[in-house]
Amino acid sequence: MRQRLQNMNTLRNQILAMFLLVMAIVLCFVGLTTYTRVSALIKNNAERQLKQTANEATGRLETLYRQLDMLSSQVMTTAEVQKLLSQHTFGQRASLQQRQSLMQSVSTFQVYSDGIQAFDLYANNYSSMFPLDDTTLSGRIGAAWIQQVDLARGKLVWIGPDPKDSNYFLAVRQVRLIDHWFASGGYLLIRVNRSYFDLGEQGGRQHNELMMLLDRNLSLITSNYEGNSKAVIQMNGQTIMIRGKEYIQVGQKSELTGWKLVILTPISTVLEGITVLRTAIIVSGCVGFLICLLCSFFLSSMITRPILRLIKTMRGSRLGEMRPSPEVQSTVEINELTKTYNQMVEHMNELIQVIYEKELVRSRSELKALQAQINPHFLYNTLEALFWSLQEKEEEELAELVVAMSELFRYTIGSEGTSEWVTFSAELEHIEHYMQLMQLRMGERLTWEIEVAPGCLTVRIPKLIIQPIVENAILHGIGNKKGPGCVSLTIKADTTTASWLVKVKDDGPGMDEETVLKLMHEHDLGGITNAKGNGMAIANVNKRLQLYYKDQSLHGLSIRSNLGEGTEVSFLIPGDESWHEIQ
């Protein structure tokens, strides 16, 4: 069994299993995500619709409440009511005929609203003005409610169900006497039909919705729920369980009345179409899995067939038979693999020849390097022969210039044991030789001064870092000046930066500020060369300083010049341990 499983561990089976696993995970994830998102979307839409319904129902209830408030306000402000209550308040009792006439007059207001059953008027001492009986207001609603009505000071106060008849609701407001500084004159009791606050029970039942209307004290005003409404009201949460059925609960409170409208909708009604979606997702997942199975089997076979053919060919190469594998039309990767193998077989015999040619090229390169070392020595030998020839002719001055030129070439082309770094001492010696040659050209017009701190002579600096600056001072400073000129080179310690300050100054014609700024900008861009077009440029010196001392906080070349006073170029070289000892 184990051997059988090992034989099945092929590349094709691995690709097939991996594709099927990935597709199964993707289909399950997409199906679950789609089902969850759609369910949540349907619930959210249902909640929004329920809130819209609650807002509309609350607005209708507020309209009915305003109508009730307006009619009762009109009743208590009529002249007859104000006059009769005013007389009664100040000790003049109303006759039976006045009470009957007032009752008929007030009854005419009931035609403006189908929900008002009757208006009852009570005097300030709670006695009944009409109806014509011996009932009192305290016996009708109780002293506690009368106290709340007094505190409301003329506003409508909702009592709730009529204790004598559950088919009616009661509301009371205090009658204020307009002609007597709005003093309390009595009470107006309004009896309202229960159907006045009908919530549309028929429509709610068609959608299996439950509606409950509660007053400020959470007492039930009306409801289409036949069970225990109080138990439902006490349940909290967005979804609640009623008789084993899950409902979505939406509540809306009226700012005008303080009443709360609660609407309950079964979740099963909201999600009644989700079963179709669930079935569609399952069927789509099964069909997709079967399609993926067929495609994975075909793809894995297409990938592994050329590889098996190549393996067979390579087994023959292991036995000493180096032959190329036949090319077949397959994927780009398989074709590239076959092509690479065939190239390897084809180039195996050429490998020795390639190695031989490389060795030959290396030998020739070494020979050229030896020749490059011989050429400078030929130049030095020629100059030395010229020197001895001048010595024999007693041309001492020319002989010294030849020595200076020889040393100049030896320093520039290369000297023993040095490459890119030299000491200050070697660089200054090179500058002396260069000055001697330039004096041969310019004669008495050129003089120079060199002032060097002794402690810097052993400090190593980049080769030819000072000479191009001296060359520019001679060519552009002294060369453009009428009469004799002087170039001074100063190297001293800079205590603020723990560095050596190198300063080259000439007394030539100088430059204005605009030219100096332009010069600084151009050498930052690396675009300046000397006047003759050969040698190193100032920009090259500045770039070398930045490259050699990139880890140091140096600022490159600094140029200062004034018209008629000459030009000064300076830069800093980081100090070594000897610099600290000198300080």
SULQUIWO-V720958 format. One record per backbone hydrogen bond with DSSP energy under -0.5 kcal/mol. CO is the residue of the C=O (numbers start at 1). NH is the residue of the N-H. If there is no record, write none. Layout:
BEGIN
co:CO nh:NH
co:CO nh:NH
END
This chain:
BEGIN
co:1 nh:5
co:2 nh:6
co:3 nh:7
co:4 nh:8
co:6 nh:9
co:8 nh:10
co:10 nh:14
co:11 nh:15
co:12 nh:16
co:13 nh:17
co:14 nh:18
co:15 nh:19
co:16 nh:20
co:17 nh:21
co:18 nh:22
co:19 nh:23
co:20 nh:24
co:21 nh:25
co:22 nh:26
co:23 nh:27
co:24 nh:28
co:25 nh:29
co:26 nh:30
co:27 nh:31
co:28 nh:32
co:29 nh:33
co:30 nh:34
co:31 nh:35
co:32 nh:36
co:33 nh:37
co:34 nh:38
co:35 nh:39
co:36 nh:40
co:37 nh:41
co:38 nh:42
co:39 nh:43
co:40 nh:44
co:41 nh:45
co:42 nh:46
co:43 nh:47
co:44 nh:48
co:45 nh:49
co:46 nh:50
co:47 nh:51
co:48 nh:52
co:49 nh:53
co:50 nh:54
co:51 nh:55
co:52 nh:56
co:53 nh:57
co:54 nh:58
co:55 nh:59
co:56 nh:60
co:57 nh:61
co:58 nh:62
co:59 nh:63
co:60 nh:64
co:61 nh:65
co:62 nh:66
co:63 nh:67
co:64 nh:68
co:65 nh:69
co:66 nh:70
co:67 nh:71
co:68 nh:72
co:69 nh:73
co:70 nh:74
co:71 nh:75
co:72 nh:76
co:73 nh:77
co:75 nh:78
co:78 nh:82
co:79 nh:83
co:80 nh:84
co:81 nh:85
co:82 nh:86
co:83 nh:87
co:84 nh:88
co:85 nh:89
co:86 nh:90
co:87 nh:92
co:88 nh:91
co:91 nh:93
co:95 nh:99
co:96 nh:100
co:97 nh:101
co:98 nh:102
co:99 nh:103
co:100 nh:104
co:101 nh:105
co:102 nh:106
co:103 nh:107
co:104 nh:108
co:105 nh:108
co:106 nh:109
co:107 nh:110
co:108 nh:111
co:109 nh:112
co:110 nh:113
co:113 nh:116
co:115 nh:117
co:115 nh:193
co:118 nh:191
co:120 nh:189
co:121 nh:129
co:121 nh:130
co:122 nh:187
co:123 nh:126
co:126 nh:137
co:127 nh:123
co:130 nh:121
co:131 nh:133
co:135 nh:128
co:136 nh:140
co:137 nh:141
co:137 nh:142
co:138 nh:142
co:142 nh:146
co:143 nh:147
co:144 nh:148
co:145 nh:149
co:146 nh:150
co:147 nh:151
co:148 nh:152
co:149 nh:153
co:149 nh:154
co:150 nh:153
co:152 nh:155
co:157 nh:172
co:160 nh:170
co:165 nh:162
co:165 nh:168
co:167 nh:194
co:168 nh:162
co:169 nh:192
co:170 nh:159
co:170 nh:160
co:171 nh:190
co:172 nh:157
co:173 nh:188
co:174 nh:176
co:175 nh:185
co:175 nh:186
co:176 nh:178
co:177 nh:180
co:177 nh:182
co:177 nh:183
co:178 nh:181
co:180 nh:183
co:183 nh:177
co:185 nh:124
co:186 nh:175
co:187 nh:122
co:187 nh:189
co:188 nh:173
co:189 nh:120
co:190 nh:171
co:190 nh:192
co:191 nh:117
co:191 nh:118
co:192 nh:169
co:193 nh:196
co:194 nh:197
co:195 nh:198
co:200 nh:204
co:201 nh:205
co:202 nh:206
co:203 nh:207
co:204 nh:209
co:205 nh:208
co:208 nh:266
co:210 nh:264
co:211 nh:224
co:212 nh:262
co:213 nh:221
co:213 nh:222
co:214 nh:260
co:215 nh:218
co:219 nh:215
co:222 nh:213
co:224 nh:226
co:227 nh:229
co:228 nh:232
co:229 nh:233
co:230 nh:234
co:232 nh:235
co:238 nh:249
co:240 nh:247
co:242 nh:245
co:245 nh:242
co:246 nh:267
co:246 nh:268
co:247 nh:240
co:247 nh:249
co:248 nh:265
co:250 nh:263
co:252 nh:261
co:254 nh:258
co:259 nh:254
co:260 nh:214
co:260 nh:262
co:261 nh:252
co:262 nh:212
co:263 nh:250
co:264 nh:210
co:265 nh:248
co:266 nh:270
co:267 nh:271
co:269 nh:272
co:271 nh:274
co:273 nh:277
co:274 nh:278
co:275 nh:279
co:276 nh:280
co:277 nh:281
co:278 nh:282
co:279 nh:283
co:280 nh:284
co:281 nh:285
co:282 nh:286
co:283 nh:287
co:284 nh:288
co:285 nh:289
co:286 nh:290
co:287 nh:291
co:288 nh:292
co:289 nh:293
co:290 nh:294
co:291 nh:295
co:292 nh:296
co:293 nh:297
co:294 nh:298
co:295 nh:299
co:296 nh:300
co:297 nh:301
co:298 nh:302
co:299 nh:303
co:300 nh:304
co:301 nh:305
co:302 nh:306
co:303 nh:307
co:304 nh:308
co:305 nh:309
co:306 nh:310
co:307 nh:311
co:308 nh:312
co:309 nh:313
co:310 nh:314
co:311 nh:315
co:312 nh:316
co:313 nh:317
co:314 nh:318
co:315 nh:319
co:316 nh:319
co:316 nh:321
co:317 nh:320
co:320 nh:322
co:321 nh:323
co:328 nh:330
co:331 nh:335
co:332 nh:336
co:333 nh:337
co:334 nh:338
co:335 nh:339
co:336 nh:340
co:337 nh:341
co:338 nh:342
co:339 nh:343
co:340 nh:344
co:341 nh:345
co:342 nh:346
co:343 nh:347
co:344 nh:348
co:345 nh:348
co:347 nh:351
co:348 nh:351
co:350 nh:354
co:351 nh:355
co:352 nh:356
co:353 nh:357
co:354 nh:358
co:355 nh:359
co:356 nh:360
co:357 nh:361
co:358 nh:362
co:359 nh:363
co:360 nh:364
co:361 nh:365
co:362 nh:366
co:363 nh:367
co:364 nh:368
co:365 nh:369
co:366 nh:370
co:367 nh:371
co:368 nh:372
co:369 nh:373
co:370 nh:374
co:371 nh:375
co:372 nh:376
co:373 nh:377
co:374 nh:378
co:375 nh:379
co:376 nh:380
co:377 nh:381
co:378 nh:382
co:379 nh:383
co:380 nh:384
co:381 nh:385
co:382 nh:386
co:383 nh:387
co:384 nh:388
co:385 nh:389
co:386 nh:390
co:387 nh:391
co:388 nh:392
co:389 nh:393
co:390 nh:395
co:391 nh:394
co:394 nh:396
co:395 nh:399
co:396 nh:400
co:397 nh:401
co:398 nh:402
co:399 nh:403
co:400 nh:404
co:401 nh:405
co:402 nh:406
co:403 nh:407
co:404 nh:408
co:405 nh:409
co:406 nh:410
co:407 nh:411
co:408 nh:412
co:409 nh:413
co:410 nh:414
co:415 nh:418
co:420 nh:463
co:421 nh:419
co:422 nh:461
co:423 nh:427
co:424 nh:428
co:425 nh:429
co:426 nh:430
co:427 nh:431
co:428 nh:432
co:429 nh:433
co:430 nh:434
co:431 nh:435
co:432 nh:436
co:433 nh:437
co:434 nh:438
co:435 nh:439
co:436 nh:440
co:437 nh:441
co:438 nh:442
co:439 nh:443
co:442 nh:445
co:443 nh:446
co:445 nh:447
co:445 nh:485
co:447 nh:487
co:449 nh:489
co:451 nh:491
co:453 nh:456
co:454 nh:457
co:456 nh:424
co:456 nh:459
co:457 nh:425
co:459 nh:424
co:461 nh:422
co:462 nh:465
co:466 nh:469
co:466 nh:470
co:467 nh:471
co:468 nh:472
co:469 nh:473
co:470 nh:474
co:471 nh:475
co:472 nh:476
co:472 nh:477
co:473 nh:477
co:473 nh:478
co:474 nh:479
co:477 nh:509
co:478 nh:481
co:481 nh:483
co:485 nh:447
co:486 nh:507
co:487 nh:449
co:488 nh:505
co:489 nh:451
co:490 nh:503
co:491 nh:453
co:492 nh:501
co:493 nh:495
co:494 nh:497
co:494 nh:498
co:494 nh:499
co:498 nh:575
co:499 nh:494
co:499 nh:501
co:500 nh:502
co:500 nh:573
co:501 nh:492
co:501 nh:503
co:502 nh:571
co:503 nh:490
co:504 nh:569
co:505 nh:488
co:506 nh:567
co:509 nh:564
co:512 nh:516
co:513 nh:517
co:514 nh:518
co:515 nh:519
co:516 nh:520
co:517 nh:521
co:518 nh:522
co:519 nh:523
co:520 nh:524
co:521 nh:525
co:522 nh:526
co:522 nh:527
co:528 nh:539
co:530 nh:533
co:537 nh:541
co:538 nh:542
co:539 nh:543
co:540 nh:544
co:541 nh:545
co:542 nh:546
co:543 nh:547
co:544 nh:548
co:545 nh:549
co:547 nh:550
co:549 nh:552
co:552 nh:554
co:558 nh:570
co:560 nh:568
co:562 nh:565
co:562 nh:566
co:566 nh:562
co:567 nh:506
co:568 nh:560
co:569 nh:504
co:570 nh:558
co:571 nh:502
co:573 nh:500
co:576 nh:579
co:576 nh:580
co:577 nh:581
co:578 nh:582
co:579 nh:583
END
